[in-house]
Amino acid sequence: MAEGITDLRQKLQNRDRLPQRLTMQASRKRRRSADDLEFEQARPEPGISDRSARQKDFTSPPKDRQDELRRIHQGIRQRILFSHEECEKIEEKIEEIILRADRGYYKEHTVDRAPLRVKYFFGEGYTYGSQLERKGPGMERLYSKGDVDDIPDWIFKMVVSRLVEAKIVPEGFVNSAVINCYLPGGCIVSHIDPPHIFARPIVSVSFFSDSALCFGCKFSFKPIRVSKPVLCLPVARGCCTVLSDYAADEITHCVRPQDIKHRRAVIILRRKKLGWSVEKKRNKNFCKKSGVGDPFTPSRVWPSCGTDTTAKFLGDGRSLNV
């Protein structure tokens, strides 16, 4: 027994002689374990509208295919916002844009032409795809101020005002508008709207014909081929589609050639980031005035889609699986 006590005393003496660095590391490890336990106890339950919890949920890797589908659907909201008559009036304005571009009335970087697809940048434009000096996510760069034309007044009066009225975005949110015009067989390859350039949500409104937006596809070329999507989302004429969280930031979306059966145009409305402090203040003021949820996180105005790979759109603002 005495011998055991002697050994224990020797161990304690040896521990006192350990380098200070090692003892500090052990102390930090114990402190981290206590912090982790406290975090686990305080963490909100799934589904609660806590911004940090939602962000942790959509940025961590999905557990399986169903989990990924659930996250995509949670970041998508759709609603038929424009009637047939309203669509016709807006489509006339889009026709005017195309005519003016063909006559050379716009600045060089306003119009970006590709086979079976033309982009018209207003307010803000940026380099992407083959225009990039260095390839890869985060390499997109804004054009200098004034390199593209201002947003036409009719977009604010006829489109943005409806988004504000429906409490989809706050007043003054939109400072970038892009009109994508597709001919049958046109497409846009898989991408994520540059998160270092644009705030969320990403809002788009579809015109001329029905189409689809696909998530998680891979493109190959010569000849062009597209892999099976993780989710194929129907997009009706006059439909407003809002992307945020996982659907906007963690998985690519695209328009496949087979989904453009007729001429189509989509107006994409976004906000160029002004800096986190400015956006946070604007967000806070909007929530106080309107009494709605955070416009820079997923809107809870509309029910979420289900968890199937194909969603059937209903015209009353709901989505249903098929």
C-alpha positions as CSV (number, residue, x, y, z in Angstrom):
1,M,0.0,0.0,0.0
2,A,2.8,2.4,1.0
3,E,4.5,1.5,-2.2
4,G,1.4,2.5,-4.2
5,I,1.2,5.8,-2.5
6,T,4.8,6.4,-3.3
7,D,4.2,5.7,-7.0
8,L,1.2,8.1,-7.0
9,R,3.2,10.8,-5.4
10,Q,5.9,10.3,-8.1
11,K,3.2,10.6,-10.8
12,L,1.9,13.8,-9.4
13,Q,5.4,15.2,-9.1
14,N,6.1,14.2,-12.7
15,R,2.9,15.9,-13.9
16,D,4.0,19.1,-12.2
17,R,7.2,19.0,-14.3
18,L,5.3,18.7,-17.6
19,P,5.9,21.6,-20.0
20,Q,3.5,24.5,-19.5
21,R,2.3,24.2,-23.1
22,L,0.9,20.7,-22.6
23,T,-1.0,21.6,-19.4
24,M,-2.5,24.6,-21.2
25,Q,-3.6,22.4,-24.1
26,A,-5.3,20.0,-21.7
27,S,-7.1,22.9,-20.0
28,R,-8.3,24.2,-23.3
29,K,-9.6,20.8,-24.2
30,R,-11.6,20.5,-21.0
31,R,-13.0,23.9,-21.5
32,R,-14.0,23.1,-25.1
33,S,-15.8,20.0,-24.0
34,A,-17.8,22.0,-21.4
35,D,-18.7,24.6,-24.1
36,D,-19.8,21.8,-26.5
37,L,-22.1,20.3,-23.8
38,E,-23.6,23.8,-23.1
39,F,-24.2,24.3,-26.9
40,E,-25.9,20.9,-27.3
41,Q,-28.2,21.7,-24.4
42,A,-29.1,25.2,-25.7
43,R,-29.4,24.3,-29.4
44,P,-33.0,24.9,-30.7
45,E,-35.1,22.0,-32.0
46,P,-35.2,21.4,-35.8
47,G,-37.8,23.6,-37.5
48,I,-37.6,26.5,-35.2
49,S,-37.1,29.8,-37.0
50,D,-33.7,30.6,-35.6
51,R,-31.4,32.0,-38.3
52,S,-28.1,30.5,-37.0
53,A,-29.8,27.1,-36.6
54,R,-31.1,27.2,-40.2
55,Q,-27.8,28.3,-41.5
56,K,-26.0,25.4,-39.7
57,D,-28.6,23.0,-41.1
58,F,-28.2,24.0,-44.8
59,T,-24.4,24.4,-44.8
60,S,-23.7,21.0,-43.2
61,P,-23.5,18.0,-45.6
62,P,-26.9,16.3,-46.3
63,K,-27.3,12.9,-44.7
64,D,-28.9,11.3,-47.7
65,R,-30.9,12.0,-50.9
66,Q,-34.1,12.7,-49.0
67,D,-32.4,15.1,-46.7
68,E,-30.9,16.9,-49.6
69,L,-34.4,17.2,-51.3
70,R,-35.8,18.5,-48.0
71,R,-33.2,21.2,-47.8
72,I,-33.7,22.2,-51.5
73,H,-37.5,22.4,-51.0
74,Q,-37.1,24.5,-47.8
75,G,-35.2,27.1,-49.8
76,I,-37.8,27.4,-52.6
77,R,-41.0,29.5,-52.7
78,Q,-43.2,29.8,-55.7
79,R,-46.4,31.9,-56.5
80,I,-48.3,32.8,-59.6
81,L,-48.0,36.6,-59.3
82,F,-49.1,37.9,-62.7
83,S,-52.3,37.2,-64.7
84,H,-52.4,36.4,-68.4
85,E,-53.2,40.1,-69.2
86,E,-50.3,41.4,-67.0
87,C,-47.9,38.9,-68.6
88,E,-48.8,40.2,-72.1
89,K,-48.1,43.8,-71.1
90,I,-44.7,42.8,-69.6
91,E,-43.9,40.7,-72.6
92,E,-44.5,43.7,-74.8
93,K,-41.9,45.6,-72.8
94,I,-39.4,42.7,-73.1
95,E,-40.0,42.8,-76.9
96,E,-39.0,46.5,-76.8
97,I,-35.8,45.6,-74.9
98,I,-34.9,43.1,-77.6
99,L,-35.6,45.5,-80.4
100,R,-33.5,48.3,-78.8
101,A,-30.6,45.9,-78.3
102,D,-30.8,44.7,-81.9
103,R,-30.5,48.4,-83.0
104,G,-27.5,48.9,-80.8
105,Y,-29.0,51.3,-78.3
106,Y,-27.5,49.7,-75.3
107,K,-24.0,49.8,-73.8
108,E,-21.5,47.0,-74.7
109,H,-21.8,45.1,-71.4
110,T,-25.6,45.3,-71.2
111,V,-26.1,42.7,-73.9
112,D,-24.5,39.3,-73.7
113,R,-25.3,36.9,-76.6
114,A,-24.9,33.1,-76.7
115,P,-26.4,30.5,-79.0
116,L,-30.2,30.4,-78.4
117,R,-29.9,32.7,-75.4
118,V,-29.4,36.4,-74.8
119,K,-28.8,38.1,-71.4
120,Y,-29.6,41.8,-70.8
121,F,-27.9,43.2,-67.7
122,F,-29.4,46.3,-66.0
123,G,-28.2,48.1,-62.9
124,E,-25.3,45.7,-62.3
125,G,-23.5,43.3,-64.6
126,Y,-20.7,40.8,-64.0
127,T,-18.3,38.5,-65.7
128,Y,-19.0,34.8,-65.7
129,G,-18.2,31.5,-67.5
130,S,-15.8,31.9,-70.4
131,Q,-15.4,35.6,-69.6
132,L,-13.5,34.8,-66.4
133,E,-9.7,35.3,-66.4
134,R,-9.5,32.6,-63.6
135,K,-12.1,29.8,-63.6
136,G,-14.0,28.7,-60.5
137,P,-16.6,29.8,-57.9
138,G,-15.9,33.2,-56.5
139,M,-14.0,34.4,-59.5
140,E,-17.0,36.4,-60.9
141,R,-16.4,40.2,-61.0
142,L,-18.8,43.1,-61.3
143,Y,-18.4,45.5,-64.2
144,S,-17.5,49.0,-63.3
145,K,-20.3,51.4,-62.4
146,G,-21.9,52.7,-65.6
147,D,-20.7,49.8,-67.8
148,V,-24.3,48.6,-68.1
149,D,-27.5,50.5,-68.6
150,D,-29.8,51.5,-65.7
151,I,-32.8,49.3,-64.8
152,P,-35.8,50.4,-67.0
153,D,-38.5,52.2,-65.1
154,W,-41.2,49.7,-66.3
155,I,-39.4,46.9,-64.4
156,F,-39.8,48.8,-61.1
157,K,-43.4,49.8,-61.9
158,M,-44.7,46.6,-63.3
159,V,-42.6,43.9,-61.7
160,V,-40.7,45.0,-58.6
161,S,-43.7,46.9,-57.1
162,R,-45.7,43.6,-57.1
163,L,-42.9,41.8,-55.3
164,V,-42.9,44.5,-52.6
165,E,-46.7,44.5,-52.4
166,A,-46.6,40.7,-51.9
167,K,-43.9,41.2,-49.2
168,I,-41.4,39.0,-51.1
169,V,-38.7,41.7,-51.0
170,P,-38.5,45.0,-49.1
171,E,-38.8,48.4,-50.8
172,G,-35.4,49.3,-52.3
173,F,-34.1,45.8,-52.3
174,V,-33.6,45.3,-56.0
175,N,-30.7,47.1,-57.6
176,S,-29.9,44.5,-60.3
177,A,-32.1,43.1,-63.0
178,V,-31.2,40.6,-65.7
179,I,-33.5,39.5,-68.5
180,N,-32.7,36.1,-70.0
181,C,-34.3,35.4,-73.3
182,Y,-34.3,31.8,-74.6
183,L,-35.2,30.3,-78.0
184,P,-36.3,26.6,-78.1
185,G,-33.4,24.4,-77.2
186,G,-31.6,27.2,-75.3
187,C,-30.1,26.6,-71.9
188,I,-28.0,28.0,-69.1
189,V,-25.5,25.7,-67.5
190,S,-25.4,24.7,-63.8
191,H,-24.3,27.5,-61.6
192,I,-24.8,29.3,-58.2
193,D,-25.5,33.0,-58.3
194,P,-22.3,34.5,-57.0
195,P,-22.8,34.8,-53.2
196,H,-20.0,37.3,-52.8
197,I,-21.8,39.6,-55.2
198,F,-25.5,39.2,-54.5
199,A,-27.6,39.1,-51.3
200,R,-30.3,36.5,-50.9
201,P,-33.0,35.8,-51.8
202,I,-32.7,35.4,-55.6
203,V,-36.1,36.2,-57.3
204,S,-37.1,35.3,-60.8
205,V,-40.3,35.8,-62.8
206,S,-41.1,33.7,-65.9
207,F,-42.8,34.9,-69.1
208,F,-43.9,33.8,-72.6
209,S,-44.1,30.0,-71.8
210,D,-43.8,27.4,-69.1
211,S,-40.5,25.8,-68.4
212,A,-38.5,24.1,-65.5
213,L,-35.6,24.9,-63.2
214,C,-33.3,21.9,-62.4
215,F,-31.0,21.4,-59.4
216,G,-27.8,19.4,-59.2
217,C,-27.3,18.7,-62.9
218,K,-23.9,18.1,-64.6
219,F,-23.4,19.3,-68.2
220,S,-21.1,17.7,-70.8
221,F,-20.5,19.1,-74.3
222,K,-20.0,18.2,-78.0
223,P,-22.7,17.0,-78.1
224,I,-24.4,18.7,-75.1
225,R,-25.7,16.3,-72.5
226,V,-27.2,16.9,-69.1
227,S,-27.3,14.4,-66.2
228,K,-30.5,13.6,-64.2
229,P,-31.3,16.4,-61.8
230,V,-31.7,16.0,-58.1
231,L,-34.9,18.1,-58.4
232,C,-36.8,19.3,-61.5
233,L,-39.0,22.3,-60.5
234,P,-41.8,23.3,-62.9
235,V,-41.9,27.1,-63.6
236,A,-45.2,28.4,-65.0
237,R,-45.7,31.6,-67.1
238,G,-46.3,34.5,-64.6
239,C,-44.8,32.5,-61.8
240,C,-42.4,34.1,-59.2
241,T,-39.7,31.8,-57.9
242,V,-37.7,32.7,-54.8
243,L,-34.4,30.9,-53.9
244,S,-32.6,31.1,-50.6
245,D,-30.5,29.0,-48.2
246,Y,-29.5,25.5,-49.5
247,A,-31.4,26.0,-52.8
248,A,-29.5,29.2,-53.5
249,D,-26.1,28.6,-51.9
250,E,-25.2,24.9,-51.7
251,I,-26.5,23.3,-54.9
252,T,-26.3,24.4,-58.5
253,H,-29.4,25.2,-60.7
254,C,-29.7,25.3,-64.4
255,V,-32.1,25.4,-67.4
256,R,-31.8,22.3,-69.6
257,P,-32.2,22.5,-73.4
258,Q,-35.1,19.9,-73.3
259,D,-37.0,22.2,-70.9
260,I,-37.1,25.1,-73.4
261,K,-39.7,23.9,-75.8
262,H,-41.0,27.4,-76.7
263,R,-39.7,30.9,-76.6
264,R,-39.2,32.0,-73.0
265,A,-37.9,35.0,-71.0
266,V,-37.2,35.3,-67.3
267,I,-36.5,38.4,-65.3
268,I,-34.0,37.8,-62.5
269,L,-34.2,40.4,-59.7
270,R,-31.3,40.6,-57.1
271,R,-29.5,42.9,-54.8
272,K,-25.8,43.7,-55.1
273,K,-24.3,43.5,-51.6
274,L,-23.6,46.8,-50.0
275,G,-21.8,45.3,-47.0
276,W,-23.2,43.3,-44.1
277,S,-23.8,46.2,-41.7
278,V,-25.8,48.1,-44.3
279,E,-27.9,45.1,-45.3
280,K,-28.5,44.1,-41.7
281,K,-29.8,47.6,-40.9
282,R,-32.0,47.7,-44.0
283,N,-33.4,44.2,-43.1
284,K,-34.2,45.3,-39.5
285,N,-36.1,48.4,-40.6
286,F,-38.1,46.4,-43.2
287,C,-39.2,43.8,-40.6
288,K,-40.3,46.6,-38.2
289,K,-42.3,48.5,-40.8
290,S,-44.0,45.5,-42.6
291,G,-44.3,43.0,-39.7
292,V,-43.1,40.2,-41.9
293,G,-40.2,37.8,-41.5
294,D,-36.6,38.3,-42.4
295,P,-36.5,39.1,-46.2
296,F,-32.9,37.9,-46.5
297,T,-33.8,34.4,-45.2
298,P,-36.4,32.0,-46.5
299,S,-39.9,33.5,-46.6
300,R,-42.5,31.5,-44.6
301,V,-45.4,33.1,-46.5
302,W,-45.9,30.0,-48.7
303,P,-46.0,26.3,-47.8
304,S,-42.9,24.4,-48.7
305,C,-42.7,21.8,-51.4
306,G,-42.5,18.1,-50.6
307,T,-39.5,15.8,-50.9
308,D,-40.0,14.2,-54.3
309,T,-37.6,14.8,-57.2
310,T,-40.4,16.4,-59.3
311,A,-42.8,19.0,-58.0
312,K,-46.1,19.9,-59.6
313,F,-46.9,23.6,-59.4
314,L,-50.4,24.8,-58.4
315,G,-51.5,28.3,-59.3
316,D,-52.6,29.4,-55.9
317,G,-49.1,29.6,-54.5
318,R,-48.7,26.0,-53.3
319,S,-46.5,23.2,-54.7
320,L,-47.4,19.5,-54.7
321,N,-45.4,16.4,-55.5
322,V,-46.3,14.1,-58.3
